[in-house]
Amino acid sequence: MNRKTTDTLVGLFVLGGLAAILFLSLKAGNLATFSFADGYQVTARFDNIGGLKARAPVKSAGVVVGRVQSIGFDPKSFRATVRIEIEDRYRFPKDTSASILTSGLLGEQYIGLAPGGDPEDLEADDIITMTQSAVVLESLIGQFLYGRASEGGSQ
């Protein structure tokens, strides 16, 4: 191999490495999935969002139907306010409920939508009133240990 071929191969290897780092960075930041579909935004309020992040998926029946746009805090109600964008092709009834769920045991968190039976659909800027907060593993372990300690002390 001559010098020119070696330099070209090293350059291609470096470019491949940079592409891999860029891909991993986008995956870690949950930015690898871009959607240019139009959608409508709705709001849901939760007592605890756990580790939910902006750009987290919104799923219904296991299908990604939207993304979390933003997460804020309401100082009046002391609840987390989550702004959700749902793609226009998916319509949900007004009495849809939203839950924060986890993929697997320790996977990423996402919002799961369970449609209701209302004949009217959610519109832009509506509020989902029926919500279920995230299950925080630490609090479950604490409750389990506290229950075991109280059982042991009563014997």
C-alpha positions, -999 to 999 in steps of 0.1 A, spaced: 0 0 0 12 34 -8 10 65 14 -21 79 -4 -42 48 1 -32 46 38 -41 82 44 -75 77 27 -83 46 48 -73 64 80 -95 93 71 -125 70 64 -119 53 97 -119 86 116 -151 98 98 -168 65 107 -158 70 143 -171 105 143 -204 93 128 -207 67 155 -201 93 183 -227 116 167 -252 87 165 -246 77 202 -249 114 213 -283 117 195 -295 84 210 -284 94 245 -302 128 242 -333 111 228 -330 132 196 -324 105 171 -361 103 162 -372 133 143 -408 136 131 -420 163 107 -456 153 109 -481 179 120 -497 175 154 -518 190 181 -506 197 217 -524 188 249 -514 191 285 -514 166 313 -506 173 350 -489 147 372 -480 145 409 -447 128 401 -431 124 367 -401 103 379 -374 103 352 -396 115 323 -377 137 299 -386 160 270 -388 141 237 -398 109 255 -423 89 234 -460 90 239 -475 55 231 -509 40 228 -512 2 224 -474 1 220 -474 24 190 -456 58 192 -483 84 186 -464 115 197 -436 130 219 -433 150 251 -427 186 241 -419 202 274 -421 196 312 -428 224 337 -438 230 373 -471 246 383 -463 267 415 -500 270 423 -510 233 423 -474 220 430 -477 195 401 -457 188 371 -472 200 338 -463 180 307 -470 193 273 -476 165 248 -477 167 210 -498 140 193 -496 134 155 -527 146 137 -534 112 122 -541 99 157 -573 111 173 -582 104 210 -614 108 229 -617 137 254 -618 112 283 -584 96 274 -562 89 304 -524 93 306 -499 72 326 -462 74 330 -448 40 323 -414 24 321 -400 3 293 -388 -29 311 -376 -29 347 -352 0 345 -358 13 310 -367 48 298 -400 63 309 -427 72 284 -464 83 285 -490 57 278 -524 69 265 -555 48 272 -585 60 251 -619 64 267 -653 63 252 -662 99 247 -676 107 213 -657 140 212 -620 140 204 -592 159 221 -584 192 204 -554 214 206 -547 229 240 -570 205 258 -561 191 292 -560 154 300 -575 153 335 -572 115 342 -535 109 349 -514 84 368 -480 94 381 -448 75 377 -440 46 399 -408 55 417 -388 23 424 -371 38 455 -404 46 472 -417 10 464 -385 -5 480 -389 19 510 -425 8 515 -416 -28 512 -388 -25 537 -409 -4 561 -437 -31 559 -411 -59 566 -397 -39 596 -432 -34 610 -440 -71 606 -408 -81 623 -414 -57 652 -449 -70 660 -440 -106 667 
